[in-house]
Amino acid sequence: MKKRRRLLLLLFLGAVLVVGAIGYRYFWLSTPVDSGPAGPQVPREAFEKTWTDRNVLLLGVGDSVTSGFGVPRRHSYFGRLAENPYDEFPDMQGICLSAVLPNLDTRNMAVSGSTSIQHVTYLEDTLEKQPDDVFGLVVMTSGGNDIIHDYGRSPPREGAMYGATIEQAQPWIANFERRLDQMIDMIESRFPGGCMIFLADIYDPSDGVGDPQNAGLPRWPDCLKIHVAYNDIIHRCAKQRASVHLVPMHDVFLGHGIHCTQAWRTHYDSEDPHYWYASNLEDPNHRGYDALRRAFLIEIAELSKEIAQ
């Protein structure tokens, strides 16, 4: 009888260990990637008739998120904004800018790996003044690489702040605000026919937890403080500049980072508990780019009447 009880106890403990190991692997080590559409629903009625016949340039500015690093060009958020790819999801067929802007042209000058410091130079050197009859739709991501580079492999510095304290980063944060204003000024000056700038804030792959070490990176106690400071600047810019409109990339992506499987987290998405980032942690994957183009389209469509003027 004692041997039997001992055997049952050992079997029970073994089962507990197996279940615990499986649970730990799923909840702490797993970032499952699904297929199919992702992100918010875009109102179809906004794309059922032409917005304007005027000449419109869709311009991409910024870093790898806008350049579409890691996916085919037509599957990037910029590519999907312009036109539906051949394998478009059923709910998004016919929902793109070329469907409502018959005289749409596109140019993507975003550069993978670039920082806001470089974006100022790129705009100054390569963005020409547009004809008076061209209206600009500018989509932009800037600042994310300032924060995450150089992943702790070198001491923190401006443009590569990983590991900095909030006190150390204060002058770099202030410089980002000045650079952002400078970029908006340059873009506006290059579009005498008018423009709208759709500026995304910066997402957080830690889902608001602030623990990059769980993604294999060095610990960084002040990462969220610096991240919040950058997003505050972006939000303030959108409030203060009439041409700038916020795209809430941060909120859209919450719950789809490294803690996407953890149901006890504040931002857990029970309907889609999947990872929307690439393996490099700083760019979206295919579904992330889909979700991002939807977020941009929603914000752009809300201003379709102003685009038509």
C-alpha positions, 0 to 999 in steps of 0.5 A, spaced: 500 500 500 505 504 501 509 503 495 502 504 491 501 511 495 508 513 493 507 511 486 501 515 485 505 521 489 510 521 484 506 520 478 502 526 481 508 530 482 511 528 475 504 531 472 504 537 476 511 538 473 510 537 466 503 541 466 508 547 470 513 546 464 508 547 459 505 553 462 511 556 463 513 555 456 506 558 453 505 564 458 513 566 459 517 563 453 512 563 447 510 569 442 505 565 437 504 568 431 497 567 427 495 568 420 489 572 417 487 579 418 489 583 424 487 590 428 481 595 428 475 594 423 475 600 417 469 603 415 467 601 408 462 606 407 468 611 407 471 608 401 465 607 397 466 614 393 471 618 390 474 623 395 477 628 390 480 628 383 486 633 385 493 630 385 495 627 391 502 625 393 502 619 399 509 620 402 512 616 407 517 619 412 521 615 417 524 609 419 523 601 418 516 601 420 514 606 414 519 603 409 516 596 411 522 592 413 521 584 413 515 584 408 514 585 401 513 592 399 505 591 397 504 588 404 507 593 408 503 598 411 505 604 406 504 599 400 497 597 403 495 604 404 496 605 397 493 599 394 490 592 396 495 587 394 493 581 390 492 577 396 488 582 400 483 580 406 476 580 404 474 585 409 479 590 406 478 589 398 476 596 395 479 599 402 485 603 400 487 610 398 487 609 390 480 607 390 478 614 393 484 618 390 484 617 382 490 621 381 494 618 387 502 618 386 506 615 392 513 616 394 516 612 400 523 615 403 523 612 409 530 608 411 530 602 415 534 603 421 534 611 421 533 615 427 530 622 428 536 625 427 537 622 420 530 624 418 531 631 419 537 631 414 533 626 409 528 631 409 532 637 408 536 634 402 531 629 398 524 632 399 523 637 393 518 643 393 512 640 390 507 643 385 502 648 387 496 643 385 499 637 389 496 635 396 500 631 400 498 625 405 504 624 409 505 618 413 510 618 418 514 614 424 520 617 427 523 616 434 523 609 435 530 607 433 532 613 438 530 609 444 531 602 442 538 602 439 543 600 440 540 595 444 545 596 450 551 594 446 554 601 447 553 606 452 547 610 451 547 616 447 543 621 443 540 617 437 541 610 441 539 611 448 538 604 450 540 603 458 539 611 459 536 614 466 531 619 465 535 624 468 541 622 462 536 622 457 532 629 458 537 633 453 536 628 448 528 628 449 528 636 449 532 635 442 527 630 439 521 635 440 525 641 437 527 636 431 520 634 430 518 641 430 523 642 424 521 636 420 514 638 420 516 645 418 520 642 412 514 638 410 509 643 410 514 648 406 515 643 401 507 642 400 505 649 398 498 646 395 497 644 402 498 637 406 496 633 412 501 629 416 499 623 419 504 621 425 504 615 429 506 614 436 511 609 438 509 602 440 511 598 446 513 591 445 513 590 452 505 591 453 506 596 458 510 592 463 517 595 461 521 588 462 526 588 455 530 583 459 524 578 458 525 579 450 533 577 451 535 584 452 539 588 458 535 590 463 533 598 463 529 600 469 527 607 466 525 605 459 518 606 460 519 613 462 523 615 456 518 612 452 512 616 455 516 622 454 517 621 447 510 619 446 508 625 450 512 630 445 508 626 439 502 627 442 503 634 443 505 636 436 499 633 434 495 637 438 499 644 437 500 643 429 494 644 425 497 639 419 499 634 424 494 628 426 495 622 431 495 615 429 495 611 435 500 605 434 502 605 441 494 603 443 493 599 437 499 594 438 498 593 446 497 586 448 500 584 442 507 584 444 512 579 448 506 578 453 501 577 448 499 570 452 498 572 459 491 573 460 492 576 467 495 582 464 491 589 463 492 589 455 491 582 454 487 581 448 482 575 448 480 575 441 487 575 438 492 573 443 498 573 438 504 577 437 504 582 432 512 584 432 518 581 428 523 577 431 527 583 431 522 586 436 522 593 433 518 592 427 511 589 425 510 582 422 505 581 417 499 582 421 502 588 425 503 591 418 496 590 417 493 592 423 497 599 422 495 600 415 488 600 418 489 605 424 492 609 419 486 609 414 481 610 420 485 616 421 485 619 414 478 617 412 475 621 418 479 627 414 476 625 407 472 631 407 478 636 408 482 632 403 477 633 398 477 641 399 
